[in-house]
Amino acid sequence: MAGTKHSMDEAREIQKAFEKKFGGRKGLLGVGICLNPRRDDLAINVSVSRSAQASDLPKTFDGLDVVVDVVGTVRAF
């Protein structure tokens, strides 16, 4: 992505490493890639069902910010 410190390929590799380390935790619903709050680099986007489930996640991981979204309970219809 133009104008960011990391390329999408680098961010995907960091995302995979994040998923390997933190994936499978209760309440962790998804992991993706987004822009960081400063909009100058990519970030790891983590969706959790409750804010308490994000308390032990790192603020950064392998050079990318970790952005947490509390999305509540996800139900299939």
N, CA, C, O and CB atoms as a CASP TS submission, in Angstrom:
PFRMAT TS
TARGET T0000
AUTHOR 0000-0000-0000
METHOD Language model
MODEL 1
PARENT N/A
ATOM      1  N   MET     1       0.851  -1.169   0.000  1.00  0.00           N
ATOM      2  CA  MET     1       0.000   0.000   0.000  1.00  0.00           C
ATOM      3  C   MET     1       0.897   1.233   0.000  1.00  0.00           C
ATOM      4  O   MET     1       1.797   1.349   0.832  1.00  0.00           O
ATOM      5  CB  MET     1      -0.968  -0.003   1.223  1.00  0.00           C
ATOM      6  N   ALA     2       0.658   2.135  -0.913  1.00  0.00           N
ATOM      7  CA  ALA     2       1.493   3.332  -1.027  1.00  0.00           C
ATOM      8  C   ALA     2       1.346   4.212   0.205  1.00  0.00           C
ATOM      9  O   ALA     2       0.243   4.413   0.713  1.00  0.00           O
ATOM     10  CB  ALA     2       1.129   4.126  -2.289  1.00  0.00           C
ATOM     11  N   GLY     3       2.460   4.728   0.674  1.00  0.00           N
ATOM     12  CA  GLY     3       2.435   5.651   1.794  1.00  0.00           C
ATOM     13  C   GLY     3       2.457   5.007   3.161  1.00  0.00           C
ATOM     14  O   GLY     3       2.346   5.708   4.167  1.00  0.00           O
ATOM     15  N   THR     4       2.597   3.700   3.232  1.00  0.00           N
ATOM     16  CA  THR     4       2.679   3.026   4.525  1.00  0.00           C
ATOM     17  C   THR     4       4.081   2.460   4.718  1.00  0.00           C
ATOM     18  O   THR     4       4.813   2.242   3.753  1.00  0.00           O
ATOM     19  CB  THR     4       1.616   1.902   4.633  1.00  0.00           C
ATOM     20  N   LYS     5       4.437   2.229   5.957  1.00  0.00           N
ATOM     21  CA  LYS     5       5.770   1.726   6.286  1.00  0.00           C
ATOM     22  C   LYS     5       5.933   0.252   5.919  1.00  0.00           C
ATOM     23  O   LYS     5       7.028  -0.186   5.568  1.00  0.00           O
ATOM     24  CB  LYS     5       6.050   1.921   7.767  1.00  0.00           C
ATOM     25  N   HIS     6       4.842  -0.510   6.002  1.00  0.00           N
ATOM     26  CA  HIS     6       4.866  -1.935   5.683  1.00  0.00           C
ATOM     27  C   HIS     6       4.049  -2.195   4.419  1.00  0.00           C
ATOM     28  O   HIS     6       3.048  -1.524   4.171  1.00  0.00           O
ATOM     29  CB  HIS     6       4.319  -2.774   6.868  1.00  0.00           C
ATOM     30  N   SER     7       4.478  -3.161   3.633  1.00  0.00           N
ATOM     31  CA  SER     7       3.705  -3.567   2.460  1.00  0.00           C
ATOM     32  C   SER     7       2.588  -4.510   2.906  1.00  0.00           C
ATOM     33  O   SER     7       2.613  -5.023   4.024  1.00  0.00           O
ATOM     34  CB  SER     7       4.620  -4.252   1.392  1.00  0.00           C
ATOM     35  N   MET     8       1.609  -4.737   2.025  1.00  0.00           N
ATOM     36  CA  MET     8       0.539  -5.689   2.335  1.00  0.00           C
ATOM     37  C   MET     8       1.113  -7.089   2.544  1.00  0.00           C
ATOM     38  O   MET     8       0.654  -7.822   3.420  1.00  0.00           O
ATOM     39  CB  MET     8      -0.516  -5.707   1.207  1.00  0.00           C
ATOM     40  N   ASP     9       2.109  -7.463   1.748  1.00  0.00           N
ATOM     41  CA  ASP     9       2.719  -8.786   1.912  1.00  0.00           C
ATOM     42  C   ASP     9       3.350  -8.928   3.293  1.00  0.00           C
ATOM     43  O   ASP     9       3.199  -9.961   3.946  1.00  0.00           O
ATOM     44  CB  ASP     9       3.775  -9.031   0.821  1.00  0.00           C
ATOM     45  N   GLU    10       4.060  -7.885   3.739  1.00  0.00           N
ATOM     46  CA  GLU    10       4.649  -7.921   5.084  1.00  0.00           C
ATOM     47  C   GLU    10       3.552  -8.007   6.146  1.00  0.00           C
ATOM     48  O   GLU    10       3.666  -8.773   7.103  1.00  0.00           O
ATOM     49  CB  GLU    10       5.532  -6.672   5.328  1.00  0.00           C
ATOM     50  N   ALA    11       2.497  -7.222   5.970  1.00  0.00           N
ATOM     51  CA  ALA    11       1.400  -7.226   6.941  1.00  0.00           C
ATOM     52  C   ALA    11       0.715  -8.588   6.997  1.00  0.00           C
ATOM     53  O   ALA    11       0.333  -9.042   8.075  1.00  0.00           O
ATOM     54  CB  ALA    11       0.377  -6.140   6.594  1.00  0.00           C
ATOM     55  N   ARG    12       0.555  -9.243   5.851  1.00  0.00           N
ATOM     56  CA  ARG    12      -0.061 -10.582   5.835  1.00  0.00           C
ATOM     57  C   ARG    12       0.787 -11.589   6.610  1.00  0.00           C
ATOM     58  O   ARG    12       0.254 -12.422   7.343  1.00  0.00           O
ATOM     59  CB  ARG    12      -0.257 -11.069   4.384  1.00  0.00           C
ATOM     60  N   GLU    13       2.100 -11.510   6.445  1.00  0.00           N
ATOM     61  CA  GLU    13       2.986 -12.420   7.182  1.00  0.00           C
ATOM     62  C   GLU    13       2.904 -12.155   8.686  1.00  0.00           C
ATOM     63  O   GLU    13       2.893 -13.092   9.484  1.00  0.00           O
ATOM     64  CB  GLU    13       4.445 -12.268   6.694  1.00  0.00           C
ATOM     65  N   ILE    14       2.848 -10.886   9.069  1.00  0.00           N
ATOM     66  CA  ILE    14       2.719 -10.540  10.488  1.00  0.00           C
ATOM     67  C   ILE    14       1.360 -10.991  11.015  1.00  0.00           C
ATOM     68  O   ILE    14       1.259 -11.470  12.144  1.00  0.00           O
ATOM     69  CB  ILE    14       2.902  -9.016  10.701  1.00  0.00           C
ATOM     70  N   GLN    15       0.314 -10.838  10.200  1.00  0.00           N
ATOM     71  CA  GLN    15      -1.021 -11.303  10.583  1.00  0.00           C
ATOM     72  C   GLN    15      -1.013 -12.811  10.838  1.00  0.00           C
ATOM     73  O   GLN    15      -1.573 -13.273  11.831  1.00  0.00           O
ATOM     74  CB  GLN    15      -2.053 -10.951   9.488  1.00  0.00           C
ATOM     75  N   LYS    16      -0.390 -13.570   9.958  1.00  0.00           N
ATOM     76  CA  LYS    16      -0.307 -15.026  10.137  1.00  0.00           C
ATOM     77  C   LYS    16       0.401 -15.377  11.441  1.00  0.00           C
ATOM     78  O   LYS    16      -0.037 -16.271  12.165  1.00  0.00           O
ATOM     79  CB  LYS    16       0.428 -15.674   8.949  1.00  0.00           C
ATOM     80  N   ALA    17       1.496 -14.675  11.742  1.00  0.00           N
ATOM     81  CA  ALA    17       2.229 -14.930  12.988  1.00  0.00           C
ATOM     82  C   ALA    17       1.372 -14.572  14.199  1.00  0.00           C
ATOM     83  O   ALA    17       1.398 -15.279  15.206  1.00  0.00           O
ATOM     84  CB  ALA    17       3.549 -14.127  13.017  1.00  0.00           C
ATOM     85  N   PHE    18       0.612 -13.479  14.106  1.00  0.00           N
ATOM     86  CA  PHE    18      -0.285 -13.080  15.196  1.00  0.00           C
ATOM     87  C   PHE    18      -1.350 -14.157  15.410  1.00  0.00           C
ATOM     88  O   PHE    18      -1.620 -14.547  16.546  1.00  0.00           O
ATOM     89  CB  PHE    18      -0.952 -11.708  14.890  1.00  0.00           C
ATOM     90  N   GLU    19      -1.954 -14.636  14.320  1.00  0.00           N
ATOM     91  CA  GLU    19      -2.975 -15.683  14.414  1.00  0.00           C
ATOM     92  C   GLU    19      -2.405 -16.960  15.022  1.00  0.00           C
ATOM     93  O   GLU    19      -3.070 -17.629  15.812  1.00  0.00           O
ATOM     94  CB  GLU    19      -3.562 -15.981  13.030  1.00  0.00           C
ATOM     95  N   LYS    20      -1.176 -17.292  14.653  1.00  0.00           N
ATOM     96  CA  LYS    20      -0.547 -18.499  15.199  1.00  0.00           C
ATOM     97  C   LYS    20      -0.342 -18.371  16.704  1.00  0.00           C
ATOM     98  O   LYS    20      -0.539 -19.333  17.445  1.00  0.00           O
ATOM     99  CB  LYS    20       0.798 -18.766  14.503  1.00  0.00           C
ATOM    100  N   LYS    21       0.056 -17.175  17.156  1.00  0.00           N
ATOM    101  CA  LYS    21       0.338 -16.968  18.576  1.00  0.00           C
ATOM    102  C   LYS    21      -0.928 -16.780  19.410  1.00  0.00           C
ATOM    103  O   LYS    21      -1.015 -17.307  20.518  1.00  0.00           O
ATOM    104  CB  LYS    21       1.238 -15.767  18.748  1.00  0.00           C
ATOM    105  N   PHE    22      -1.907 -16.040  18.897  1.00  0.00           N
ATOM    106  CA  PHE    22      -3.070 -15.670  19.703  1.00  0.00           C
ATOM    107  C   PHE    22      -4.382 -16.304  19.236  1.00  0.00           C
ATOM    108  O   PHE    22      -5.377 -16.243  19.958  1.00  0.00           O
ATOM    109  CB  PHE    22      -3.219 -14.186  19.701  1.00  0.00           C
ATOM    110  N   GLY    23      -4.407 -16.901  18.066  1.00  0.00           N
ATOM    111  CA  GLY    23      -5.632 -17.499  17.540  1.00  0.00           C
ATOM    112  C   GLY    23      -6.142 -18.624  18.433  1.00  0.00           C
ATOM    113  O   GLY    23      -5.368 -19.292  19.119  1.00  0.00           O
ATOM    114  N   GLY    24      -7.433 -18.817  18.411  1.00  0.00           N
ATOM    115  CA  GLY    24      -8.028 -19.874  19.216  1.00  0.00           C
ATOM    116  C   GLY    24      -8.409 -19.453  20.614  1.00  0.00           C
ATOM    117  O   GLY    24      -9.009 -20.236  21.351  1.00  0.00           O
ATOM    118  N   ARG    25      -8.076 -18.239  20.997  1.00  0.00           N
ATOM    119  CA  ARG    25      -8.468 -17.763  22.328  1.00  0.00           C
ATOM    120  C   ARG    25      -9.972 -17.527  22.367  1.00  0.00           C
ATOM    121  O   ARG    25     -10.576 -17.102  21.382  1.00  0.00           O
ATOM    122  CB  ARG    25      -7.705 -16.461  22.701  1.00  0.00           C
ATOM    123  N   LYS    26     -10.553 -17.808  23.505  1.00  0.00           N
ATOM    124  CA  LYS    26     -11.981 -17.580  23.684  1.00  0.00           C
ATOM    125  C   LYS    26     -12.285 -16.098  23.479  1.00  0.00           C
ATOM    126  O   LYS    26     -11.612 -15.234  24.041  1.00  0.00           O
ATOM    127  CB  LYS    26     -12.445 -18.049  25.090  1.00  0.00           C
ATOM    128  N   GLY    27     -13.290 -15.817  22.681  1.00  0.00           N
ATOM    129  CA  GLY    27     -13.714 -14.450  22.443  1.00  0.00           C
ATOM    130  C   GLY    27     -13.011 -13.742  21.308  1.00  0.00           C
ATOM    131  O   GLY    27     -13.439 -12.664  20.896  1.00  0.00           O
ATOM    132  N   LEU    28     -11.924 -14.331  20.787  1.00  0.00           N
ATOM    133  CA  LEU    28     -11.249 -13.736  19.636  1.00  0.00           C
ATOM    134  C   LEU    28     -11.984 -14.222  18.389  1.00  0.00           C
ATOM    135  O   LEU    28     -11.941 -15.406  18.057  1.00  0.00           O
ATOM    136  CB  LEU    28      -9.710 -14.118  19.592  1.00  0.00           C
ATOM    137  N   LEU    29     -12.649 -13.308  17.710  1.00  0.00           N
ATOM    138  CA  LEU    29     -13.537 -13.676  16.616  1.00  0.00           C
ATOM    139  C   LEU    29     -12.902 -13.569  15.239  1.00  0.00           C
ATOM    140  O   LEU    29     -13.302 -14.276  14.314  1.00  0.00           O
ATOM    141  CB  LEU    29     -14.747 -12.825  16.659  1.00  0.00           C
ATOM    142  N   GLY    30     -11.924 -12.700  15.095  1.00  0.00           N
ATOM    143  CA  GLY    30     -11.297 -12.542  13.791  1.00  0.00           C
ATOM    144  C   GLY    30     -10.064 -11.666  13.848  1.00  0.00           C
ATOM    145  O   GLY    30      -9.903 -10.843  14.749  1.00  0.00           O
ATOM    146  N   VAL    31      -9.191 -11.862  12.863  1.00  0.00           N
ATOM    147  CA  VAL    31      -7.963 -11.077  12.749  1.00  0.00           C
ATOM    148  C   VAL    31      -7.837 -10.638  11.295  1.00  0.00           C
ATOM    149  O   VAL    31      -7.953 -11.452  10.378  1.00  0.00           O
ATOM    150  CB  VAL    31      -6.698 -11.899  13.215  1.00  0.00           C
ATOM    151  N   GLY    32      -7.598  -9.348  11.096  1.00  0.00           N
ATOM    152  CA  GLY    32      -7.456  -8.816   9.751  1.00  0.00           C
ATOM    153  C   GLY    32      -6.393  -7.735   9.701  1.00  0.00           C
ATOM    154  O   GLY    32      -5.578  -7.595  10.613  1.00  0.00           O
ATOM    155  N   ILE    33      -6.419  -6.979   8.620  1.00  0.00           N
ATOM    156  CA  ILE    33      -5.470  -5.887   8.410  1.00  0.00           C
ATOM    157  C   ILE    33      -6.268  -4.610   8.163  1.00  0.00           C
ATOM    158  O   ILE    33      -7.259  -4.612   7.432  1.00  0.00           O
ATOM    159  CB  ILE    33      -4.499  -6.190   7.210  1.00  0.00           C
ATOM    160  N   CYS    34      -5.823  -3.531   8.780  1.00  0.00           N
ATOM    161  CA  CYS    34      -6.461  -2.225   8.604  1.00  0.00           C
ATOM    162  C   CYS    34      -5.379  -1.152   8.636  1.00  0.00           C
ATOM    163  O   CYS    34      -4.195  -1.464   8.762  1.00  0.00           O
ATOM    164  CB  CYS    34      -7.543  -1.965   9.709  1.00  0.00           C
ATOM    165  N   LEU    35      -5.781   0.109   8.522  1.00  0.00           N
ATOM    166  CA  LEU    35      -4.851   1.214   8.745  1.00  0.00           C
ATOM    167  C   LEU    35      -4.783   1.504  10.232  1.00  0.00           C
ATOM    168  O   LEU    35      -5.772   1.348  10.947  1.00  0.00           O
ATOM    169  CB  LEU    35      -5.279   2.481   7.955  1.00  0.00           C
ATOM    170  N   ASN    36      -3.620   1.925  10.696  1.00  0.00           N
ATOM    171  CA  ASN    36      -3.496   2.295  12.105  1.00  0.00           C
ATOM    172  C   ASN    36      -4.217   3.628  12.344  1.00  0.00           C
ATOM    173  O   ASN    36      -4.567   4.313  11.383  1.00  0.00           O
ATOM    174  CB  ASN    36      -1.992   2.394  12.525  1.00  0.00           C
ATOM    175  N   PRO    37      -4.444   4.003  13.600  1.00  0.00           N
ATOM    176  CA  PRO    37      -5.168   5.248  13.889  1.00  0.00           C
ATOM    177  C   PRO    37      -4.506   6.508  13.304  1.00  0.00           C
ATOM    178  O   PRO    37      -5.200   7.480  13.003  1.00  0.00           O
ATOM    179  CB  PRO    37      -5.300   5.409  15.381  1.00  0.00           C
ATOM    180  N   ARG    38      -3.192   6.501  13.144  1.00  0.00           N
ATOM    181  CA  ARG    38      -2.489   7.657  12.562  1.00  0.00           C
ATOM    182  C   ARG    38      -2.577   7.673  11.039  1.00  0.00           C
ATOM    183  O   ARG    38      -2.233   8.664  10.395  1.00  0.00           O
ATOM    184  CB  ARG    38      -1.022   7.650  12.988  1.00  0.00           C
ATOM    185  N   ARG    39      -3.043   6.560  10.475  1.00  0.00           N
ATOM    186  CA  ARG    39      -3.211   6.391   9.030  1.00  0.00           C
ATOM    187  C   ARG    39      -1.889   6.492   8.262  1.00  0.00           C
ATOM    188  O   ARG    39      -1.863   6.893   7.098  1.00  0.00           O
ATOM    189  CB  ARG    39      -4.182   7.429   8.506  1.00  0.00           C
ATOM    190  N   ASP    40      -0.784   6.118   8.941  1.00  0.00           N
ATOM    191  CA  ASP    40       0.512   6.159   8.261  1.00  0.00           C
ATOM    192  C   ASP    40       1.126   4.777   8.071  1.00  0.00           C
ATOM    193  O   ASP    40       2.221   4.650   7.523  1.00  0.00           O
ATOM    194  CB  ASP    40       1.469   7.029   9.036  1.00  0.00           C
ATOM    195  N   ASP    41       0.419   3.739   8.525  1.00  0.00           N
ATOM    196  CA  ASP    41       0.917   2.375   8.368  1.00  0.00           C
ATOM    197  C   ASP    41      -0.246   1.406   8.511  1.00  0.00           C
ATOM    198  O   ASP    41      -1.330   1.769   8.968  1.00  0.00           O
ATOM    199  CB  ASP    41       2.032   2.060   9.406  1.00  0.00           C
ATOM    200  N   LEU    42       0.002   0.183   8.115  1.00  0.00           N
ATOM    201  CA  LEU    42      -0.981  -0.874   8.298  1.00  0.00           C
ATOM    202  C   LEU    42      -0.966  -1.326   9.752  1.00  0.00           C
ATOM    203  O   LEU    42      -0.017  -1.049  10.486  1.00  0.00           O
ATOM    204  CB  LEU    42      -0.700  -2.065   7.347  1.00  0.00           C
ATOM    205  N   ALA    43      -2.020  -2.021  10.165  1.00  0.00           N
ATOM    206  CA  ALA    43      -2.143  -2.510  11.539  1.00  0.00           C
ATOM    207  C   ALA    43      -2.848  -3.857  11.521  1.00  0.00           C
ATOM    208  O   ALA    43      -3.501  -4.221  10.543  1.00  0.00           O
ATOM    209  CB  ALA    43      -2.915  -1.493  12.433  1.00  0.00           C
ATOM    210  N   ILE    44      -2.705  -4.587  12.616  1.00  0.00           N
ATOM    211  CA  ILE    44      -3.453  -5.823  12.818  1.00  0.00           C
ATOM    212  C   ILE    44      -4.783  -5.433  13.453  1.00  0.00           C
ATOM    213  O   ILE    44      -4.803  -4.769  14.489  1.00  0.00           O
ATOM    214  CB  ILE    44      -2.657  -6.856  13.718  1.00  0.00           C
ATOM    215  N   ASN    45      -5.891  -5.839  12.841  1.00  0.00           N
ATOM    216  CA  ASN    45      -7.226  -5.551  13.356  1.00  0.00           C
ATOM    217  C   ASN    45      -7.770  -6.819  13.998  1.00  0.00           C
ATOM    218  O   ASN    45      -7.882  -7.856  13.343  1.00  0.00           O
ATOM    219  CB  ASN    45      -8.179  -5.037  12.224  1.00  0.00           C
ATOM    220  N   VAL    46      -8.106  -6.733  15.281  1.00  0.00           N
ATOM    221  CA  VAL    46      -8.583  -7.889  16.034  1.00  0.00           C
ATOM    222  C   VAL    46     -10.015  -7.626  16.482  1.00  0.00           C
ATOM    223  O   VAL    46     -10.295  -6.598  17.099  1.00  0.00           O
ATOM    224  CB  VAL    46      -7.662  -8.184  17.256  1.00  0.00           C
ATOM    225  N   SER    47     -10.919  -8.550  16.176  1.00  0.00           N
ATOM    226  CA  SER    47     -12.309  -8.458  16.621  1.00  0.00           C
ATOM    227  C   SER    47     -12.506  -9.395  17.802  1.00  0.00           C
ATOM    228  O   SER    47     -12.194 -10.584  17.723  1.00  0.00           O
ATOM    229  CB  SER    47     -13.300  -8.804  15.465  1.00  0.00           C
ATOM    230  N   VAL    48     -13.031  -8.846  18.906  1.00  0.00           N
ATOM    231  CA  VAL    48     -13.312  -9.640  20.100  1.00  0.00           C
ATOM    232  C   VAL    48     -14.764  -9.412  20.507  1.00  0.00           C
ATOM    233  O   VAL    48     -15.371  -8.402  20.148  1.00  0.00           O
ATOM    234  CB  VAL    48     -12.339  -9.271  21.267  1.00  0.00           C
ATOM    235  N   SER    49     -15.311 -10.362  21.261  1.00  0.00           N
ATOM    236  CA  SER    49     -16.703 -10.226  21.675  1.00  0.00           C
ATOM    237  C   SER    49     -16.867  -9.313  22.885  1.00  0.00           C
ATOM    238  O   SER    49     -17.901  -8.659  23.026  1.00  0.00           O
ATOM    239  CB  SER    49     -17.280 -11.584  21.983  1.00  0.00           C
ATOM    240  N   ARG    50     -15.859  -9.257  23.766  1.00  0.00           N
ATOM    241  CA  ARG    50     -15.920  -8.380  24.947  1.00  0.00           C
ATOM    242  C   ARG    50     -14.565  -7.716  25.154  1.00  0.00           C
ATOM    243  O   ARG    50     -13.527  -8.292  24.828  1.00  0.00           O
ATOM    244  CB  ARG    50     -16.337  -9.182  26.223  1.00  0.00           C
ATOM    245  N   SER    51     -14.580  -6.506  25.696  1.00  0.00           N
ATOM    246  CA  SER    51     -13.328  -5.765  25.873  1.00  0.00           C
ATOM    247  C   SER    51     -12.357  -6.474  26.813  1.00  0.00           C
ATOM    248  O   SER    51     -11.143  -6.361  26.644  1.00  0.00           O
ATOM    249  CB  SER    51     -13.621  -4.376  26.401  1.00  0.00           C
ATOM    250  N   ALA    52     -12.874  -7.201  27.798  1.00  0.00           N
ATOM    251  CA  ALA    52     -11.991  -7.908  28.733  1.00  0.00           C
ATOM    252  C   ALA    52     -11.122  -8.937  28.011  1.00  0.00           C
ATOM    253  O   ALA    52     -10.028  -9.259  28.474  1.00  0.00           O
ATOM    254  CB  ALA    52     -12.819  -8.599  29.827  1.00  0.00           C
ATOM    255  N   GLN    53     -11.599  -9.448  26.890  1.00  0.00           N
ATOM    256  CA  GLN    53     -10.843 -10.462  26.156  1.00  0.00           C
ATOM    257  C   GLN    53      -9.659  -9.870  25.399  1.00  0.00           C
ATOM    258  O   GLN    53      -8.824 -10.610  24.880  1.00  0.00           O
ATOM    259  CB  GLN    53     -11.754 -11.184  25.188  1.00  0.00           C
ATOM    260  N   ALA    54      -9.581  -8.558  25.334  1.00  0.00           N
ATOM    261  CA  ALA    54      -8.466  -7.905  24.657  1.00  0.00           C
ATOM    262  C   ALA    54      -7.406  -7.422  25.628  1.00  0.00           C
ATOM    263  O   ALA    54      -6.366  -6.918  25.204  1.00  0.00           O
ATOM    264  CB  ALA    54      -8.966  -6.746  23.837  1.00  0.00           C
ATOM    265  N   SER    55      -7.650  -7.568  26.920  1.00  0.00           N
ATOM    266  CA  SER    55      -6.755  -6.974  27.918  1.00  0.00           C
ATOM    267  C   SER    55      -5.338  -7.535  27.882  1.00  0.00           C
ATOM    268  O   SER    55      -4.393  -6.829  28.233  1.00  0.00           O
ATOM    269  CB  SER    55      -7.327  -7.175  29.288  1.00  0.00           C
ATOM    270  N   ASP    56      -5.172  -8.775  27.470  1.00  0.00           N
ATOM    271  CA  ASP    56      -3.828  -9.356  27.452  1.00  0.00           C
ATOM    272  C   ASP    56      -3.219  -9.407  26.046  1.00  0.00           C
ATOM    273  O   ASP    56      -2.172 -10.023  25.850  1.00  0.00           O
ATOM    274  CB  ASP    56      -3.869 -10.752  28.035  1.00  0.00           C
ATOM    275  N   LEU    57      -3.863  -8.768  25.076  1.00  0.00           N
ATOM    276  CA  LEU    57      -3.287  -8.696  23.737  1.00  0.00           C
ATOM    277  C   LEU    57      -2.266  -7.561  23.693  1.00  0.00           C
ATOM    278  O   LEU    57      -2.431  -6.557  24.386  1.00  0.00           O
ATOM    279  CB  LEU    57      -4.395  -8.486  22.661  1.00  0.00           C
ATOM    280  N   PRO    58      -1.221  -7.709  22.893  1.00  0.00           N
ATOM    281  CA  PRO    58      -0.207  -6.648  22.826  1.00  0.00           C
ATOM    282  C   PRO    58      -0.741  -5.408  22.113  1.00  0.00           C
ATOM    283  O   PRO    58      -1.678  -5.498  21.320  1.00  0.00           O
ATOM    284  CB  PRO    58       1.050  -7.158  22.113  1.00  0.00           C
ATOM    285  N   LYS    59      -0.149  -4.268  22.393  1.00  0.00           N
ATOM    286  CA  LYS    59      -0.501  -3.009  21.709  1.00  0.00           C
ATOM    287  C   LYS    59       0.144  -2.949  20.326  1.00  0.00           C
ATOM    288  O   LYS    59      -0.381  -2.319  19.408  1.00  0.00           O
ATOM    289  CB  LYS    59      -0.060  -1.786  22.554  1.00  0.00           C
ATOM    290  N   THR    60       1.299  -3.618  20.193  1.00  0.00           N
ATOM    291  CA  THR    60       1.973  -3.748  18.902  1.00  0.00           C
ATOM    292  C   THR    60       2.435  -5.190  18.755  1.00  0.00           C
ATOM    293  O   THR    60       2.612  -5.899  19.746  1.00  0.00           O
ATOM    294  CB  THR    60       3.181  -2.752  18.780  1.00  0.00           C
ATOM    295  N   PHE    61       2.629  -5.619  17.508  1.00  0.00           N
ATOM    296  CA  PHE    61       3.101  -6.971  17.245  1.00  0.00           C
ATOM    297  C   PHE    61       3.972  -6.925  15.995  1.00  0.00           C
ATOM    298  O   PHE    61       3.505  -6.543  14.922  1.00  0.00           O
ATOM    299  CB  PHE    61       1.907  -7.974  17.074  1.00  0.00           C
ATOM    300  N   ASP    62       5.222  -7.309  16.133  1.00  0.00           N
ATOM    301  CA  ASP    62       6.186  -7.333  15.016  1.00  0.00           C
ATOM    302  C   ASP    62       6.185  -6.032  14.210  1.00  0.00           C
ATOM    303  O   ASP    62       6.277  -6.056  12.983  1.00  0.00           O
ATOM    304  CB  ASP    62       5.876  -8.504  14.087  1.00  0.00           C
ATOM    305  N   GLY    63       6.082  -4.905  14.905  1.00  0.00           N
ATOM    306  CA  GLY    63       6.176  -3.612  14.247  1.00  0.00           C
ATOM    307  C   GLY    63       4.868  -3.003  13.784  1.00  0.00           C
ATOM    308  O   GLY    63       4.850  -1.865  13.315  1.00  0.00           O
ATOM    309  N   LEU    64       3.762  -3.744  13.906  1.00  0.00           N
ATOM    310  CA  LEU    64       2.452  -3.198  13.541  1.00  0.00           C
ATOM    311  C   LEU    64       1.635  -2.925  14.797  1.00  0.00           C
ATOM    312  O   LEU    64       1.691  -3.687  15.762  1.00  0.00           O
ATOM    313  CB  LEU    64       1.693  -4.167  12.603  1.00  0.00           C
ATOM    314  N   ASP    65       0.872  -1.827  14.777  1.00  0.00           N
ATOM    315  CA  ASP    65      -0.076  -1.574  15.861  1.00  0.00           C
ATOM    316  C   ASP    65      -1.144  -2.657  15.847  1.00  0.00           C
ATOM    317  O   ASP    65      -1.455  -3.217  14.796  1.00  0.00           O
ATOM    318  CB  ASP    65      -0.720  -0.162  15.730  1.00  0.00           C
ATOM    319  N   VAL    66      -1.701  -2.947  17.009  1.00  0.00           N
ATOM    320  CA  VAL    66      -2.836  -3.866  17.127  1.00  0.00           C
ATOM    321  C   VAL    66      -4.058  -3.018  17.463  1.00  0.00           C
ATOM    322  O   VAL    66      -4.107  -2.369  18.508  1.00  0.00           O
ATOM    323  CB  VAL    66      -2.582  -4.984  18.228  1.00  0.00           C
ATOM    324  N   VAL    67      -5.039  -3.030  16.572  1.00  0.00           N
ATOM    325  CA  VAL    67      -6.275  -2.268  16.732  1.00  0.00           C
ATOM    326  C   VAL    67      -7.375  -3.257  17.097  1.00  0.00           C
ATOM    327  O   VAL    67      -7.642  -4.198  16.350  1.00  0.00           O
ATOM    328  CB  VAL    67      -6.636  -1.462  15.424  1.00  0.00           C
ATOM    329  N   VAL    68      -8.013  -3.046  18.246  1.00  0.00           N
ATOM    330  CA  VAL    68      -9.036  -3.973  18.738  1.00  0.00           C
ATOM    331  C   VAL    68     -10.417  -3.370  18.533  1.00  0.00           C
ATOM    332  O   VAL    68     -10.656  -2.212  18.878  1.00  0.00           O
ATOM    333  CB  VAL    68      -8.807  -4.308  20.234  1.00  0.00           C
ATOM    334  N   ASP    69     -11.321  -4.159  17.972  1.00  0.00           N
ATOM    335  CA  ASP    69     -12.728  -3.789  17.844  1.00  0.00           C
ATOM    336  C   ASP    69     -13.548  -4.750  18.688  1.00  0.00           C
ATOM    337  O   ASP    69     -13.461  -5.966  18.518  1.00  0.00           O
ATOM    338  CB  ASP    69     -13.193  -3.812  16.351  1.00  0.00           C
ATOM    339  N   VAL    70     -14.347  -4.202  19.599  1.00  0.00           N
ATOM    340  CA  VAL    70     -15.265  -5.015  20.396  1.00  0.00           C
ATOM    341  C   VAL    70     -16.571  -5.070  19.620  1.00  0.00           C
ATOM    342  O   VAL    70     -17.249  -4.054  19.463  1.00  0.00           O
ATOM    343  CB  VAL    70     -15.474  -4.426  21.858  1.00  0.00           C
ATOM    344  N   VAL    71     -16.926  -6.261  19.132  1.00  0.00           N
ATOM    345  CA  VAL    71     -18.079  -6.403  18.237  1.00  0.00           C
ATOM    346  C   VAL    71     -19.265  -7.111  18.878  1.00  0.00           C
ATOM    347  O   VAL    71     -20.326  -7.221  18.264  1.00  0.00           O
ATOM    348  CB  VAL    71     -17.671  -7.150  17.005  1.00  0.00           C
ATOM    349  N   GLY    72     -19.095  -7.590  20.100  1.00  0.00           N
ATOM    350  CA  GLY    72     -20.191  -8.294  20.762  1.00  0.00           C
ATOM    351  C   GLY    72     -20.288  -9.734  20.298  1.00  0.00           C
ATOM    352  O   GLY    72     -19.387 -10.257  19.642  1.00  0.00           O
ATOM    353  N   THR    73     -21.389 -10.359  20.648  1.00  0.00           N
ATOM    354  CA  THR    73     -21.609 -11.760  20.306  1.00  0.00           C
ATOM    355  C   THR    73     -22.017 -11.881  18.847  1.00  0.00           C
ATOM    356  O   THR    73     -22.859 -11.124  18.365  1.00  0.00           O
ATOM    357  CB  THR    73     -22.682 -12.384  21.219  1.00  0.00           C
ATOM    358  N   VAL    74     -21.424 -12.826  18.153  1.00  0.00           N
ATOM    359  CA  VAL    74     -21.754 -13.087  16.758  1.00  0.00           C
ATOM    360  C   VAL    74     -22.602 -14.346  16.714  1.00  0.00           C
ATOM    361  O   VAL    74     -22.218 -15.389  17.243  1.00  0.00           O
ATOM    362  CB  VAL    74     -20.466 -13.235  15.875  1.00  0.00           C
ATOM    363  N   ARG    75     -23.766 -14.233  16.071  1.00  0.00           N
ATOM    364  CA  ARG    75     -24.679 -15.381  15.958  1.00  0.00           C
ATOM    365  C   ARG    75     -25.007 -15.635  14.494  1.00  0.00           C
ATOM    366  O   ARG    75     -25.197 -14.696  13.720  1.00  0.00           O
ATOM    367  CB  ARG    75     -25.983 -15.139  16.771  1.00  0.00           C
ATOM    368  N   ALA    76     -25.072 -16.888  14.124  1.00  0.00           N
ATOM    369  CA  ALA    76     -25.492 -17.258  12.774  1.00  0.00           C
ATOM    370  C   ALA    76     -27.015 -17.270  12.714  1.00  0.00           C
ATOM    371  O   ALA    76     -27.677 -17.695  13.661  1.00  0.00           O
ATOM    372  CB  ALA    76     -24.910 -18.645  12.364  1.00  0.00           C
ATOM    373  N   PHE    77     -27.558 -16.809  11.613  1.00  0.00           N
ATOM    374  CA  PHE    77     -29.019 -16.825  11.440  1.00  0.00           C
ATOM    375  C   PHE    77     -29.424 -17.924  10.509  1.00  0.00           C
ATOM    376  O   PHE    77     -30.613 -18.097  10.239  1.00  0.00           O
ATOM    377  CB  PHE    77     -29.528 -15.488  10.914  1.00  0.00           C
TER
END
